[in-house]
Amino acid sequence: LLRTSRLNPRLSAYNAFRAPFDFNRTPLAPPGTRALVFEDPQKRKTFDPHGKEAWYLGPAMEHYRCYKFHVPETRGNRISDT
């Protein structure tokens, strides 16, 4: 986000290839932050926990206000909005 473009020094390198970064559209948090990922009611049983423990990896840039998480229980990555 902070590196300048070689083609146009007034723009950041990110802005040279994509639209300007919008912090309201893709909020950021420190990577490695512990989080609780919401489980959809259709995918869980009635009295199961409503979330799973996970670690924040970064924003999911191709999704609106979504984040990438690593869920140790499943040993996989997941994209979630909450």
Backbone bond lengths (Angstrom), bond angles and torsions (degrees), N, CA, C in turn:
res aa  C-N    CA-C-N  psi(-1)  N-CA   C-N-CA  omega(-1)  CA-C   N-CA-C  phi
1 L - - - 1.437 - - 1.519 112.70 -
2 L 1.315 117.41 -29.11 1.454 119.79 -173.91 1.527 113.68 -99.23
3 R 1.297 119.43 -14.63 1.458 121.83 -178.50 1.527 109.81 -73.68
4 T 1.321 117.17 136.73 1.463 120.48 -179.18 1.517 110.48 -82.37
5 S 1.307 114.52 155.83 1.459 121.09 179.70 1.528 109.78 -79.66
6 R 1.314 116.80 145.36 1.462 120.08 176.20 1.526 111.34 -77.10
7 L 1.341 116.56 -28.19 1.456 120.79 -179.75 1.525 112.26 -75.59
8 N 1.319 116.54 -40.29 1.452 122.01 179.43 1.527 108.13 -138.91
9 P 1.338 118.47 102.07 1.474 120.92 -174.84 1.527 114.22 -63.33
10 R 1.329 118.28 -14.51 1.463 120.43 179.15 1.535 111.65 -78.53
11 L 1.321 117.54 -18.07 1.458 122.24 -179.58 1.522 110.56 -102.53
12 S 1.316 114.99 153.69 1.467 118.58 172.14 1.523 108.23 -76.97
13 A 1.312 116.87 162.80 1.463 120.63 179.57 1.528 110.42 -63.22
14 Y 1.321 117.00 -35.51 1.464 120.44 178.76 1.528 110.48 -65.05
15 N 1.326 117.70 -44.00 1.466 121.49 -179.45 1.524 112.34 -67.24
16 A 1.309 117.86 -25.75 1.459 120.37 179.70 1.531 111.25 -68.26
17 F 1.341 117.47 -30.89 1.459 121.11 -177.92 1.528 113.36 -102.59
18 R 1.305 117.27 -27.54 1.465 121.74 -176.96 1.513 109.65 -133.02
19 A 1.321 116.05 -179.16 1.464 121.14 177.56 1.531 109.34 -69.27
20 P 1.323 117.74 162.06 1.473 119.18 177.68 1.530 111.44 -56.77
21 F 1.319 116.21 141.04 1.462 121.15 -178.89 1.522 109.48 -68.85
22 D 1.334 117.42 128.79 1.457 123.18 -178.98 1.527 108.51 -111.35
23 F 1.341 116.83 110.79 1.464 120.74 -178.13 1.523 112.13 -68.22
24 N 1.334 118.30 -23.84 1.463 120.70 176.66 1.527 111.03 -73.15
25 R 1.315 116.24 -31.25 1.458 120.55 -179.05 1.530 111.98 -81.38
26 T 1.312 117.15 -37.76 1.465 122.19 179.10 1.523 109.43 -132.75
27 P 1.329 117.64 83.84 1.461 119.99 178.28 1.534 111.21 -64.09
28 L 1.311 116.12 151.06 1.463 121.59 -178.64 1.522 110.59 -113.09
29 A 1.308 115.97 153.33 1.464 123.47 174.37 1.531 107.05 -142.68
30 P 1.322 118.02 161.99 1.467 119.72 178.91 1.534 111.12 -64.75
31 P 1.336 118.26 130.12 1.479 120.62 177.30 1.523 110.65 -61.10
32 G 1.315 115.99 145.37 1.454 121.03 179.90 1.514 113.30 88.70
33 T 1.316 117.90 6.79 1.452 121.58 178.49 1.530 109.61 -74.84
34 R 1.317 115.77 135.55 1.464 120.69 178.19 1.525 108.82 -72.35
35 A 1.337 117.39 137.75 1.460 121.45 -176.21 1.519 110.51 -143.13
36 L 1.312 115.53 169.29 1.450 123.54 175.40 1.518 107.15 -120.87
37 V 1.342 116.89 115.24 1.462 122.34 -176.85 1.522 109.20 -93.45
38 F 1.308 116.51 127.21 1.460 123.26 -177.18 1.519 110.78 -68.64
39 E 1.331 115.97 135.43 1.459 122.66 174.91 1.525 108.52 -98.73
40 D 1.315 117.27 128.74 1.454 122.52 -179.78 1.534 110.23 -63.90
41 P 1.350 119.53 136.56 1.468 121.20 -178.97 1.532 113.67 -57.69
42 Q 1.335 118.09 -29.09 1.462 120.08 178.77 1.530 111.95 -72.80
43 K 1.325 118.11 -19.23 1.465 121.45 -176.51 1.525 113.54 -102.34
44 R 1.333 118.06 -1.78 1.462 120.54 179.76 1.519 109.94 -125.60
45 K 1.320 115.67 162.55 1.462 120.79 177.56 1.532 109.56 -78.96
46 T 1.304 116.75 170.58 1.461 122.12 -172.27 1.520 113.38 -58.14
47 F 1.304 118.51 -49.72 1.453 121.03 -174.64 1.531 112.99 -104.07
48 D 1.312 117.94 17.00 1.465 121.27 174.64 1.529 109.74 -72.64
49 P 1.337 116.99 158.97 1.469 119.05 175.28 1.532 110.59 -60.51
50 H 1.318 115.73 150.27 1.466 121.24 -176.28 1.517 112.70 -84.52
51 G 1.315 117.72 -2.93 1.455 120.00 -179.87 1.517 111.78 -152.91
52 K 1.332 115.18 165.68 1.466 121.85 176.91 1.518 108.35 -123.00
53 E 1.337 115.19 144.69 1.460 119.32 177.09 1.517 109.41 -70.64
54 A 1.338 115.90 139.60 1.458 121.19 -177.49 1.527 109.21 -151.86
55 W 1.329 114.52 173.12 1.461 121.77 177.09 1.526 108.50 -120.63
56 Y 1.315 116.25 132.86 1.463 122.50 -179.21 1.527 109.85 -72.18
57 L 1.337 116.50 128.62 1.464 121.64 179.02 1.523 112.50 -102.92
58 G 1.328 116.94 -35.18 1.454 121.09 -178.20 1.512 110.78 157.42
59 P 1.325 116.76 179.10 1.461 118.93 179.25 1.523 111.65 -75.63
60 A 1.320 115.49 148.97 1.467 121.46 173.25 1.527 105.72 -92.07
61 M 1.314 116.42 96.18 1.463 121.59 -170.35 1.525 113.12 -64.31
62 E 1.316 118.20 -24.82 1.464 119.98 -178.03 1.529 112.21 -88.08
63 H 1.339 117.71 0.64 1.463 122.56 179.54 1.525 109.46 -124.08
64 Y 1.338 116.81 147.46 1.459 122.02 -179.11 1.520 110.63 -78.73
65 R 1.332 116.85 119.17 1.460 124.63 178.51 1.525 113.54 52.04
66 C 1.314 116.50 42.58 1.469 121.55 177.14 1.523 109.01 -118.15
67 Y 1.308 115.55 159.46 1.458 122.11 -175.52 1.522 109.95 -131.17
68 K 1.334 115.77 156.25 1.461 121.68 174.65 1.519 108.36 -99.07
69 F 1.323 115.66 133.21 1.458 122.31 179.85 1.519 109.92 -129.24
70 H 1.327 115.89 151.65 1.461 121.83 170.61 1.518 106.83 -107.74
71 V 1.336 116.02 122.91 1.467 122.07 -179.59 1.525 107.74 -102.52
72 P 1.345 118.49 108.23 1.468 120.25 -178.40 1.525 113.64 -62.11
73 E 1.325 118.22 -30.27 1.466 121.33 -179.14 1.528 111.82 -61.62
74 T 1.325 116.85 -38.72 1.467 121.00 179.70 1.523 111.95 -100.78
75 R 1.349 116.38 -8.26 1.479 122.98 -176.96 1.523 112.15 56.54
76 G 1.313 115.70 35.72 1.464 120.63 179.57 1.513 111.02 -136.55
77 N 1.313 115.13 169.24 1.451 121.81 176.96 1.518 109.57 -97.98
78 R 1.317 115.71 149.49 1.465 121.82 -176.85 1.523 108.88 -140.95
79 I 1.324 115.38 145.92 1.458 121.50 174.00 1.519 107.03 -103.94
80 S 1.326 116.25 127.88 1.455 120.92 -178.02 1.516 109.60 -140.96
81 D 1.342 116.05 154.71 1.457 119.37 177.63 1.517 112.25 -99.68
82 T 1.315 118.33 -7.50 1.470 120.45 178.09 1.509 110.00 -134.54
